[in-house]
Amino acid sequence: MIRKFAGSGSVIRIIQSKYLNNMVEQDHRFIKRITRPTLGFKAFHSAAATLAGIETAHMIRKGQIAANGKTGFQQFASLAE
């Protein structure tokens, strides 16, 4: 463990995992599979908005965003407001 010298002096825990990158790649594989058919965008703005929507929907499905008693569709729709 490493002690933080500035501010409150809280403890920072270091986690070593040999295969941590594999977990990131597995998560990114889903995004790549969905976006492959959409590679023909003409404008950067529309491509960025579509990718943001795909990633947000994936995060909702994985439970990374607090549900607050809403369904997945209601969560996604509330983000668009």
The first five atom37 places (N, CA, C, CB, O) and aatype in JSON, in Angstrom:
{
  "aatype": [12, 9, 1, 11, 13, 0, 7, 15, 7, 15, 19, 9, 1, 9, 9, 5, 15, 11, 18, 10, 2, 2, 12, 19, 6, 5, 3, 8, 1, 13, 9, 11, 1, 9, 16, 1, 14, 16, 10, 7, 13, 11, 0, 13, 8, 15, 0, 0, 0, 16, 10, 0, 7, 9, 6, 16, 0, 8, 12, 9, 1, 11, 7, 5, 9, 0, 0, 2, 7, 11, 16, 7, 13, 5, 5, 13, 0, 15, 10, 0, 6],
  "atom_mask": [
    [1, 1, 1, 1, 1],
    [1, 1, 1, 1, 1],
    [1, 1, 1, 1, 1],
    [1, 1, 1, 1, 1],
    [1, 1, 1, 1, 1],
    [1, 1, 1, 1, 1],
    [1, 1, 1, 0, 1],
    [1, 1, 1, 1, 1],
    [1, 1, 1, 0, 1],
    [1, 1, 1, 1, 1],
    [1, 1, 1, 1, 1],
    [1, 1, 1, 1, 1],
    [1, 1, 1, 1, 1],
    [1, 1, 1, 1, 1],
    [1, 1, 1, 1, 1],
    [1, 1, 1, 1, 1],
    [1, 1, 1, 1, 1],
    [1, 1, 1, 1, 1],
    [1, 1, 1, 1, 1],
    [1, 1, 1, 1, 1],
    [1, 1, 1, 1, 1],
    [1, 1, 1, 1, 1],
    [1, 1, 1, 1, 1],
    [1, 1, 1, 1, 1],
    [1, 1, 1, 1, 1],
    [1, 1, 1, 1, 1],
    [1, 1, 1, 1, 1],
    [1, 1, 1, 1, 1],
    [1, 1, 1, 1, 1],
    [1, 1, 1, 1, 1],
    [1, 1, 1, 1, 1],
    [1, 1, 1, 1, 1],
    [1, 1, 1, 1, 1],
    [1, 1, 1, 1, 1],
    [1, 1, 1, 1, 1],
    [1, 1, 1, 1, 1],
    [1, 1, 1, 1, 1],
    [1, 1, 1, 1, 1],
    [1, 1, 1, 1, 1],
    [1, 1, 1, 0, 1],
    [1, 1, 1, 1, 1],
    [1, 1, 1, 1, 1],
    [1, 1, 1, 1, 1],
    [1, 1, 1, 1, 1],
    [1, 1, 1, 1, 1],
    [1, 1, 1, 1, 1],
    [1, 1, 1, 1, 1],
    [1, 1, 1, 1, 1],
    [1, 1, 1, 1, 1],
    [1, 1, 1, 1, 1],
    [1, 1, 1, 1, 1],
    [1, 1, 1, 1, 1],
    [1, 1, 1, 0, 1],
    [1, 1, 1, 1, 1],
    [1, 1, 1, 1, 1],
    [1, 1, 1, 1, 1],
    [1, 1, 1, 1, 1],
    [1, 1, 1, 1, 1],
    [1, 1, 1, 1, 1],
    [1, 1, 1, 1, 1],
    [1, 1, 1, 1, 1],
    [1, 1, 1, 1, 1],
    [1, 1, 1, 0, 1],
    [1, 1, 1, 1, 1],
    [1, 1, 1, 1, 1],
    [1, 1, 1, 1, 1],
    [1, 1, 1, 1, 1],
    [1, 1, 1, 1, 1],
    [1, 1, 1, 0, 1],
    [1, 1, 1, 1, 1],
    [1, 1, 1, 1, 1],
    [1, 1, 1, 0, 1],
    [1, 1, 1, 1, 1],
    [1, 1, 1, 1, 1],
    [1, 1, 1, 1, 1],
    [1, 1, 1, 1, 1],
    [1, 1, 1, 1, 1],
    [1, 1, 1, 1, 1],
    [1, 1, 1, 1, 1],
    [1, 1, 1, 1, 1],
    [1, 1, 1, 1, 1]
  ],
  "atom_positions": [
    [[0.84, -1.18, 0.0], [0.0, 0.0, 0.0], [0.88, 1.24, 0.0], [-0.95, 0.0, 1.21], [1.99, 1.25, 0.54]],
    [[0.37, 2.26, -0.59], [1.08, 3.53, -0.68], [0.28, 4.59, 0.06], [1.33, 3.94, -2.16], [-0.93, 4.7, -0.14]],
    [[0.94, 5.36, 0.89], [0.26, 6.45, 1.59], [0.31, 7.7, 0.71], [0.92, 6.72, 3.0], [1.35, 8.03, 0.13]],
    [[-0.79, 8.36, 0.63], [-0.87, 9.6, -0.13], [-0.32, 10.72, 0.74], [-2.35, 9.89, -0.59], [-0.76, 10.89, 1.88]],
    [[0.62, 11.49, 0.22], [1.29, 12.51, 1.02], [0.53, 13.82, 1.09], [2.66, 12.76, 0.46], [0.67, 14.55, 2.07]],
    [[-0.26, 14.13, 0.11], [-0.97, 15.42, 0.09], [-2.37, 15.27, 0.65], [-1.03, 15.99, -1.34], [-3.0, 14.22, 0.5]],
    [[-2.85, 16.31, 1.29], [-4.25, 16.34, 1.72], [-4.54, 15.47, 2.92], [0.0, 0.0, 0.0], [-3.88, 15.6, 3.95]],
    [[-5.51, 14.58, 2.79], [-6.03, 13.84, 3.94], [-5.15, 12.67, 4.36], [-7.4, 13.32, 3.62], [-5.34, 12.14, 5.45]],
    [[-4.21, 12.26, 3.55], [-3.36, 11.14, 3.91], [-4.06, 9.8, 3.8], [0.0, 0.0, 0.0], [-3.74, 8.87, 4.53]],
    [[-5.03, 9.71, 2.9], [-5.76, 8.45, 2.74], [-4.88, 7.4, 2.08], [-7.04, 8.67, 1.92], [-3.88, 7.72, 1.43]],
    [[-5.26, 6.16, 2.24], [-4.48, 5.04, 1.73], [-4.94, 4.71, 0.32], [-4.61, 3.81, 2.66], [-6.13, 4.62, 0.04]],
    [[-3.96, 4.52, -0.57], [-4.25, 4.1, -1.94], [-3.86, 2.64, -2.06], [-3.48, 4.98, -3.0], [-2.72, 2.27, -1.77]],
    [[-4.79, 1.81, -2.47], [-4.51, 0.39, -2.62], [-4.16, 0.09, -4.08], [-5.72, -0.47, -2.15], [-4.9, 0.48, -4.98]],
    [[-3.06, -0.58, -4.31], [-2.63, -0.95, -5.65], [-3.0, -2.41, -5.89], [-1.09, -0.73, -5.83], [-2.66, -3.28, -5.09]],
    [[-3.7, -2.65, -6.98], [-4.1, -4.01, -7.33], [-3.32, -4.43, -8.57], [-5.65, -4.11, -7.58], [-3.36, -3.76, -9.6]],
    [[-2.61, -5.54, -8.46], [-1.87, -6.04, -9.6], [-2.6, -7.24, -10.17], [-0.42, -6.42, -9.2], [-2.87, -8.22, -9.47]],
    [[-2.91, -7.16, -11.44], [-3.58, -8.26, -12.12], [-2.9, -8.43, -13.47], [-5.11, -8.0, -12.28], [-2.85, -7.51, -14.28]],
    [[-2.4, -9.62, -13.71], [-1.69, -9.88, -14.94], [-2.61, -9.8, -16.15], [-1.03, -11.25, -14.88], [-2.17, -9.41, -17.24]],
    [[-3.86, -10.15, -15.96], [-4.78, -10.24, -17.09], [-5.86, -9.16, -17.06], [-5.43, -11.6, -17.12], [-6.95, -9.37, -17.59]],
    [[-5.58, -8.01, -16.45], [-6.57, -6.94, -16.36], [-6.94, -6.41, -17.74], [-6.04, -5.8, -15.48], [-8.09, -6.05, -17.98]],
    [[-5.98, -6.37, -18.65], [-6.25, -5.88, -20.0], [-7.24, -6.8, -20.72], [-4.95, -5.78, -20.81], [-8.02, -6.32, -21.55]],
    [[-7.23, -8.09, -20.42], [-8.17, -9.01, -21.05], [-9.6, -8.65, -20.69], [-7.87, -10.45, -20.64], [-10.5, -8.77, -21.53]],
    [[-9.84, -8.21, -19.45], [-11.19, -7.82, -19.04], [-11.66, -6.61, -19.83], [-11.24, -7.52, -17.53], [-12.83, -6.53, -20.22]],
    [[-10.76, -5.67, -20.07], [-11.1, -4.49, -20.85], [-11.39, -4.88, -22.29], [-9.97, -3.45, -20.8], [-12.35, -4.39, -22.89]],
    [[-10.57, -5.76, -22.85], [-10.78, -6.2, -24.23], [-12.1, -6.95, -24.39], [-9.62, -7.08, -24.68], [-12.76, -6.79, -25.41]],
    [[-12.49, -7.76, -23.41], [-13.75, -8.48, -23.5], [-14.92, -7.52, -23.52], [-13.9, -9.47, -22.33], [-15.89, -7.72, -24.25]],
    [[-14.84, -6.47, -22.72], [-15.9, -5.47, -22.69], [-15.95, -4.69, -24.0], [-15.71, -4.52, -21.5], [-17.03, -4.39, -24.51]],
    [[-14.78, -4.37, -24.55], [-14.71, -3.59, -25.78], [-15.14, -4.41, -26.99], [-13.29, -3.06, -25.99], [-15.59, -3.85, -27.99]],
    [[-15.01, -5.73, -26.91], [-15.39, -6.61, -28.02], [-16.86, -6.43, -28.39], [-15.12, -8.07, -27.67], [-17.21, -6.44, -29.57]],
    [[-17.72, -6.26, -27.39], [-19.15, -6.06, -27.64], [-19.38, -4.77, -28.42], [-19.93, -6.03, -26.32], [-20.17, -4.75, -29.37]],
    [[-18.7, -3.71, -28.03], [-18.86, -2.42, -28.71], [-18.37, -2.53, -30.15], [-18.09, -1.3, -27.96], [-19.02, -2.02, -31.06]],
    [[-17.25, -3.2, -30.38], [-16.73, -3.36, -31.73], [-17.69, -4.15, -32.61], [-15.37, -4.04, -31.71], [-17.85, -3.85, -33.79]],
    [[-18.34, -5.18, -32.04], [-19.26, -6.01, -32.81], [-20.48, -5.21, -33.25], [-19.7, -7.24, -31.99], [-20.98, -5.39, -34.37]],
    [[-20.96, -4.32, -32.39], [-22.13, -3.51, -32.71], [-21.77, -2.42, -33.72], [-22.71, -2.88, -31.44], [-22.57, -2.13, -34.62]],
    [[-20.6, -1.81, -33.6], [-20.26, -0.66, -34.44], [-19.71, -1.05, -35.81], [-19.26, 0.19, -33.74], [-19.64, -0.19, -36.68]],
    [[-19.32, -2.27, -36.02], [-18.75, -2.66, -37.32], [-19.68, -2.35, -38.5], [-18.42, -4.14, -37.31], [-19.2, -1.85, -39.51]],
    [[-21.0, -2.63, -38.41], [-21.87, -2.28, -39.55], [-22.07, -0.78, -39.74], [-23.21, -2.93, -39.36], [-22.55, -0.37, -40.8]],
    [[-21.71, 0.03, -38.77], [-21.96, 1.47, -38.86], [-20.71, 2.25, -39.24], [-22.5, 2.0, -37.54], [-20.62, 3.44, -38.93]],
    [[-19.75, 1.63, -39.89], [-18.5, 2.31, -40.21], [-18.62, 3.29, -41.37], [-17.44, 1.3, -40.54], [-17.65, 3.99, -41.67]],
    [[-19.76, 3.37, -42.01], [-19.92, 4.24, -43.16], [-20.5, 5.61, -42.86], [0.0, 0.0, 0.0], [-21.09, 6.22, -43.74]],
    [[-20.35, 6.12, -41.64], [-20.88, 7.45, -41.31], [-20.15, 8.51, -42.11], [-20.75, 7.73, -39.8], [-18.94, 8.42, -42.33]],
    [[-20.89, 9.51, -42.53], [-20.3, 10.6, -43.31], [-19.88, 11.77, -42.41], [-21.29, 11.09, -44.37], [-18.92, 12.48, -42.72]],
    [[-20.59, 11.96, -41.3], [-20.29, 13.1, -40.42], [-19.81, 12.58, -39.07], [-21.54, 14.01, -40.24], [-20.32, 11.59, -38.55]],
    [[-18.82, 13.25, -38.51], [-18.26, 12.85, -37.23], [-19.29, 12.99, -36.11], [-17.02, 13.67, -36.91], [-19.33, 12.17, -35.19]],
    [[-20.11, 14.04, -36.18], [-21.1, 14.29, -35.13], [-22.08, 13.12, -35.0], [-21.86, 15.59, -35.41], [-22.38, 12.68, -33.89]],
    [[-22.58, 12.63, -36.12], [-23.54, 11.52, -36.06], [-22.87, 10.24, -35.57], [-24.19, 11.29, -37.43], [-23.49, 9.46, -34.85]],
    [[-21.63, 10.02, -35.97], [-20.91, 8.83, -35.51], [-20.66, 8.9, -34.0], [-19.57, 8.68, -36.26], [-20.82, 7.89, -33.3]],
    [[-20.28, 10.06, -33.5], [-20.02, 10.22, -32.07], [-21.29, 10.02, -31.25], [-19.42, 11.6, -31.78], [-21.26, 9.39, -30.19]],
    [[-22.41, 10.56, -31.73], [-23.68, 10.41, -31.01], [-24.12, 8.96, -30.98], [-24.77, 11.28, -31.65], [-24.61, 8.47, -29.96]],
    [[-23.95, 8.26, -32.09], [-24.34, 6.85, -32.16], [-23.48, 6.0, -31.23], [-24.24, 6.32, -33.59], [-24.0, 5.14, -30.52]],
    [[-22.17, 6.22, -31.24], [-21.27, 5.47, -30.36], [-21.57, 5.74, -28.89], [-19.82, 5.82, -30.66], [-21.54, 4.83, -28.07]],
    [[-21.87, 6.98, -28.56], [-22.21, 7.31, -27.17], [-23.47, 6.58, -26.75], [-22.4, 8.83, -27.0], [-23.56, 6.09, -25.62]],
    [[-24.45, 6.5, -27.64], [-25.68, 5.78, -27.33], [-25.46, 4.29, -27.14], [0.0, 0.0, 0.0], [-26.02, 3.69, -26.23]],
    [[-24.63, 3.7, -28.0], [-24.34, 2.27, -27.91], [-23.62, 1.96, -26.6], [-23.48, 1.8, -29.1], [-23.97, 1.0, -25.91]],
    [[-22.63, 2.77, -26.25], [-21.88, 2.55, -25.01], [-22.76, 2.77, -23.78], [-20.67, 3.47, -24.95], [-22.63, 2.04, -22.79]],
    [[-23.65, 3.75, -23.83], [-24.55, 4.0, -22.7], [-25.52, 2.85, -22.52], [-25.33, 5.31, -22.91], [-25.76, 2.41, -21.39]],
    [[-26.06, 2.35, -23.62], [-26.98, 1.2, -23.54], [-26.27, -0.02, -22.97], [-27.57, 0.87, -24.93], [-26.86, -0.77, -22.19]],
    [[-25.02, -0.21, -23.35], [-24.24, -1.35, -22.83], [-23.99, -1.19, -21.32], [-22.9, -1.48, -23.58], [-24.07, -2.16, -20.58]],
    [[-23.7, 0.04, -20.88], [-23.48, 0.28, -19.45], [-24.76, 0.05, -18.65], [-22.98, 1.71, -19.23], [-24.7, -0.49, -17.55]],
    [[-25.91, 0.46, -19.19], [-27.18, 0.23, -18.51], [-27.44, -1.26, -18.4], [-28.35, 0.93, -19.25], [-27.85, -1.75, -17.35]],
    [[-27.2, -1.99, -19.49], [-27.43, -3.43, -19.5], [-26.55, -4.15, -18.49], [-27.19, -4.0, -20.9], [-26.97, -5.12, -17.87]],
    [[-25.31, -3.67, -18.31], [-24.39, -4.29, -17.36], [-24.65, -3.86, -15.93], [-22.97, -3.97, -17.74], [-24.06, -4.42, -15.0]],
    [[-25.52, -2.86, -15.72], [-25.84, -2.41, -14.37], [-24.85, -1.41, -13.81], [0.0, 0.0, 0.0], [-24.74, -1.29, -12.59]],
    [[-24.12, -0.7, -14.65], [-23.13, 0.25, -14.18], [-23.73, 1.62, -13.87], [-22.03, 0.4, -15.2], [-23.06, 2.48, -13.31]],
    [[-25.0, 1.82, -14.22], [-25.7, 3.06, -13.93], [-26.82, 2.73, -12.96], [-26.26, 3.75, -15.24], [-27.54, 1.75, -13.15]],
    [[-26.97, 3.53, -11.91], [-27.99, 3.26, -10.88], [-29.39, 3.26, -11.51], [-27.92, 4.32, -9.75], [-29.74, 4.16, -12.27]],
    [[-30.18, 2.24, -11.18], [-31.49, 2.05, -11.81], [-32.55, 2.98, -11.24], [-31.93, 0.61, -11.64], [-33.38, 3.48, -12.0]],
    [[-32.55, 3.23, -9.96], [-33.55, 4.08, -9.3], [-34.97, 3.62, -9.6], [-33.38, 5.53, -9.72], [-35.86, 4.45, -9.73]],
    [[-35.19, 2.33, -9.73], [-36.52, 1.78, -9.97], [-37.0, 1.92, -11.4], [0.0, 0.0, 0.0], [-38.19, 1.71, -11.66]],
    [[-36.13, 2.28, -12.33], [-36.52, 2.46, -13.72], [-36.09, 1.25, -14.55], [-35.91, 3.75, -14.3], [-35.13, 0.56, -14.2]],
    [[-36.79, 1.02, -15.64], [-36.38, -0.02, -16.58], [-35.21, 0.51, -17.41], [-37.57, -0.46, -17.5], [-34.9, 1.7, -17.37]],
    [[-34.58, -0.38, -18.16], [-33.47, 0.03, -19.01], [-33.88, 1.07, -20.03], [0.0, 0.0, 0.0], [-33.14, 2.03, -20.28]],
    [[-35.06, 0.89, -20.64], [-35.54, 1.86, -21.62], [-35.8, 3.22, -20.98], [-36.81, 1.35, -22.3], [-35.47, 4.25, -21.56]],
    [[-36.38, 3.22, -19.78], [-36.66, 4.49, -19.09], [-35.36, 5.21, -18.73], [-37.49, 4.23, -17.82], [-35.3, 6.44, -18.81]],
    [[-34.34, 4.46, -18.33], [-33.04, 5.08, -18.03], [-32.46, 5.71, -19.28], [-32.07, 4.03, -17.45], [-31.98, 6.85, -19.24]],
    [[-32.49, 4.98, -20.39], [-31.91, 5.48, -21.63], [-32.67, 6.71, -22.12], [-31.92, 4.38, -22.72], [-32.07, 7.68, -22.57]],
    [[-34.01, 6.67, -22.02], [-34.83, 7.8, -22.45], [-34.59, 9.02, -21.57], [-36.31, 7.43, -22.44], [-34.62, 10.15, -22.06]],
    [[-34.37, 8.82, -20.28], [-34.14, 9.96, -19.39], [-32.8, 10.63, -19.67], [-34.2, 9.5, -17.93], [-32.64, 11.83, -19.41]],
    [[-31.83, 9.89, -20.2], [-30.55, 10.49, -20.55], [-30.67, 11.39, -21.77], [-29.51, 9.41, -20.81], [-29.9, 12.34, -21.92]],
    [[-31.63, 11.11, -22.65], [-31.81, 11.89, -23.87], [-32.54, 13.2, -23.61], [-32.58, 11.08, -24.89], [-32.52, 14.09, -24.47]],
    [[-33.17, 13.36, -22.47], [-33.93, 14.58, -22.18], [-33.04, 15.75, -21.9], [-34.85, 14.37, -21.0], [-33.53, 16.85, -21.64]]
  ]
}
